Every structure is written in C-alpha cells, then in structure tokens.
Amino acid sequence: MTSVPDIGPHIEAVRAALAGAGLAVGLGGAPSPVPSTGRYAVLYPDPGTVGCESLADRRTDLVVLFQVTCVGPTAEQCLWVAQQVRRALHPPLAVPGRSTWRPEELGGPPVARDDDVSPPTFFLPVQYRLKSTA
C-alpha cells in the first residue's frame, strides 16, 4: 500500500527555494513584516492533483499548480523580483521521498499597478506547475 502524496513538503520546497534566493515570502498574503525595500513574493498554491503512475492504479504522482505574486514599489523592482523567482525555481526542487521535475513556468498577465494602497505598488502574478512522483 502506498501513501497519498503530501502537498505540504512541496509547498515548503517552493517557499525554501524562494527564501534561499533572498526573497521575503508570504503564504497567501504579504510576509510579516514587509521588507523595507517593498520587494517580496507571495505564494498561492492549489491543493494539488493526485494521479496514477501506471495501470496498476498506484496513485503516487502529484501535480501542484501555484502562483507567485511578485511585488515591488516600481515596475522595474517588481520585474526584478520576478527574475529572482525564475532563477530560484529553475532547478528541480528537493522534496523528501519524492522525485521532482523542474517547476514549469506557465506565465501570467503583465505587471500591474495597485493604486488601492498608499503608496501605490506594482505586482505581477506568475503561475508554475510542479510535478513529482514517489
């Protein structure tokens, strides 16, 4: 009997990769405290999808979609955060007991300005897919 893949270590691997790149990272919201630079990333994962690895119906494959919203006080700094995220997520991530593919960048909309906060800030949501197997 195989166990159901756990999303927790996958989310932690993404968070650790981003933090390892020197980024302040929040899960589902801005990190606390927000860095004085105003540059940070927010991780929004989905619950993942478990799939069969073979016709034997061993459900050990996991696909996690997640969004990293890159935030900065200017459009240029927001894009800088996005580039740091891209670099951090380029190699395969280490998830204990799992083999992972490199996170696949799925893109997102252009940089946008948020005028609902003072001072205004810029944000860019970028989506990724992470696959793993036992």
C-alpha positions as a Python dict, from the first residue, in 0.01 Angstrom:
ca = {
    (1, 'M'): (0, 0, 0),
    (2, 'T'): (138, 337, -98),
    (3, 'S'): (63, 657, 87),
    (4, 'V'): (-111, 956, -67),
    (5, 'P'): (134, 1229, -174),
    (6, 'D'): (151, 1517, 74),
    (7, 'I'): (131, 1871, -63),
    (8, 'G'): (297, 2022, 248),
    (9, 'P'): (657, 1930, 163),
    (10, 'H'): (605, 2056, -193),
    (11, 'I'): (487, 2397, -72),
    (12, 'E'): (777, 2410, 174),
    (13, 'A'): (1024, 2326, -106),
    (14, 'V'): (894, 2618, -314),
    (15, 'R'): (899, 2854, -15),
    (16, 'A'): (1251, 2745, 78),
    (17, 'A'): (1377, 2796, -278),
    (18, 'L'): (1235, 3149, -285),
    (19, 'A'): (1370, 3233, 61),
    (20, 'G'): (1706, 3085, -42),
    (21, 'A'): (1716, 3340, -323),
    (22, 'G'): (1695, 3616, -62),
    (23, 'L'): (1327, 3692, -111),
    (24, 'A'): (1081, 3761, 168),
    (25, 'V'): (795, 3516, 109),
    (26, 'G'): (439, 3513, 236),
    (27, 'L'): (193, 3225, 204),
    (28, 'G'): (-144, 3356, 92),
    (29, 'G'): (-54, 3715, 184),
    (30, 'A'): (231, 3958, 229),
    (31, 'P'): (513, 3844, 457),
    (32, 'S'): (521, 3986, 806),
    (33, 'P'): (697, 4215, 834),
    (34, 'V'): (702, 4351, 479),
    (35, 'P'): (1066, 4429, 390),
    (36, 'S'): (1165, 4797, 393),
    (37, 'T'): (1254, 4762, 22),
    (38, 'G'): (889, 4686, -57),
    (39, 'R'): (1003, 4385, -265),
    (40, 'Y'): (859, 4044, -181),
    (41, 'A'): (681, 3737, -316),
    (42, 'V'): (350, 3581, -216),
    (43, 'L'): (294, 3210, -271),
    (44, 'Y'): (-57, 3087, -358),
    (45, 'P'): (-63, 2705, -402),
    (46, 'D'): (-356, 2488, -504),
    (47, 'P'): (-426, 2159, -320),
    (48, 'G'): (-260, 1955, -596),
    (49, 'T'): (-391, 1672, -811),
    (50, 'V'): (-300, 1309, -740),
    (51, 'G'): (-268, 1084, -1043),
    (52, 'C'): (-188, 725, -1129),
    (53, 'E'): (170, 637, -1215),
    (54, 'S'): (66, 319, -1401),
    (55, 'L'): (-225, 95, -1497),
    (56, 'A'): (-181, -69, -1154),
    (57, 'D'): (-359, 242, -1016),
    (58, 'R'): (-75, 334, -779),
    (59, 'R'): (-169, 693, -703),
    (60, 'T'): (173, 837, -631),
    (61, 'D'): (206, 1116, -888),
    (62, 'L'): (129, 1471, -774),
    (63, 'V'): (86, 1789, -976),
    (64, 'V'): (75, 2116, -785),
    (65, 'L'): (-16, 2444, -950),
    (66, 'F'): (96, 2755, -770),
    (67, 'Q'): (115, 3125, -828),
    (68, 'V'): (393, 3351, -711),
    (69, 'T'): (284, 3713, -699),
    (70, 'C'): (588, 3936, -729),
    (71, 'V'): (559, 4276, -561),
    (72, 'G'): (774, 4588, -578),
    (73, 'P'): (747, 4966, -531),
    (74, 'T'): (822, 5024, -902),
    (75, 'A'): (754, 4822, -1216),
    (76, 'E'): (1129, 4764, -1254),
    (77, 'Q'): (1165, 4632, -899),
    (78, 'C'): (859, 4411, -943),
    (79, 'L'): (1023, 4261, -1254),
    (80, 'W'): (1344, 4217, -1054),
    (81, 'V'): (1150, 4007, -801),
    (82, 'A'): (1002, 3803, -1089),
    (83, 'Q'): (1352, 3734, -1222),
    (84, 'Q'): (1472, 3621, -877),
    (85, 'V'): (1171, 3389, -857),
    (86, 'R'): (1251, 3248, -1203),
    (87, 'R'): (1613, 3183, -1101),
    (88, 'A'): (1510, 3023, -771),
    (89, 'L'): (1263, 2788, -941),
    (90, 'H'): (1486, 2690, -1233),
    (91, 'P'): (1649, 2378, -1080),
    (92, 'P'): (1447, 2078, -960),
    (93, 'L'): (1324, 2124, -603),
    (94, 'A'): (1417, 1887, -323),
    (95, 'V'): (1107, 1722, -177),
    (96, 'P'): (1189, 1446, 75),
    (97, 'G'): (1098, 1099, -55),
    (98, 'R'): (992, 1232, -397),
    (99, 'S'): (1145, 1278, -742),
    (100, 'T'): (1051, 1615, -892),
    (101, 'W'): (1058, 1769, -1234),
    (102, 'R'): (1178, 2127, -1267),
    (103, 'P'): (893, 2368, -1194),
    (104, 'E'): (733, 2464, -1524),
    (105, 'E'): (662, 2835, -1571),
    (106, 'L'): (313, 2890, -1712),
    (107, 'G'): (325, 3271, -1734),
    (108, 'G'): (81, 3532, -1623),
    (109, 'P'): (-51, 3879, -1704),
    (110, 'P'): (165, 4191, -1743),
    (111, 'V'): (285, 4398, -1448),
    (112, 'A'): (1, 4598, -1293),
    (113, 'R'): (-13, 4892, -1055),
    (114, 'D'): (-218, 4874, -736),
    (115, 'D'): (-349, 5221, -655),
    (116, 'D'): (-564, 5091, -367),
    (117, 'V'): (-265, 5105, -134),
    (118, 'S'): (-56, 5403, -32),
    (119, 'P'): (198, 5441, -171),
    (120, 'P'): (96, 5255, -489),
    (121, 'T'): (275, 4927, -553),
    (122, 'F'): (331, 4707, -857),
    (123, 'F'): (253, 4337, -878),
    (124, 'L'): (296, 4051, -1123),
    (125, 'P'): (135, 3708, -1071),
    (126, 'V'): (328, 3423, -1236),
    (127, 'Q'): (195, 3067, -1239),
    (128, 'Y'): (401, 2748, -1216),
    (129, 'R'): (338, 2373, -1227),
    (130, 'L'): (536, 2130, -1009),
    (131, 'K'): (522, 1754, -1072),
    (132, 'S'): (656, 1478, -850),
    (133, 'T'): (642, 1103, -812),
    (134, 'A'): (738, 851, -544),
}
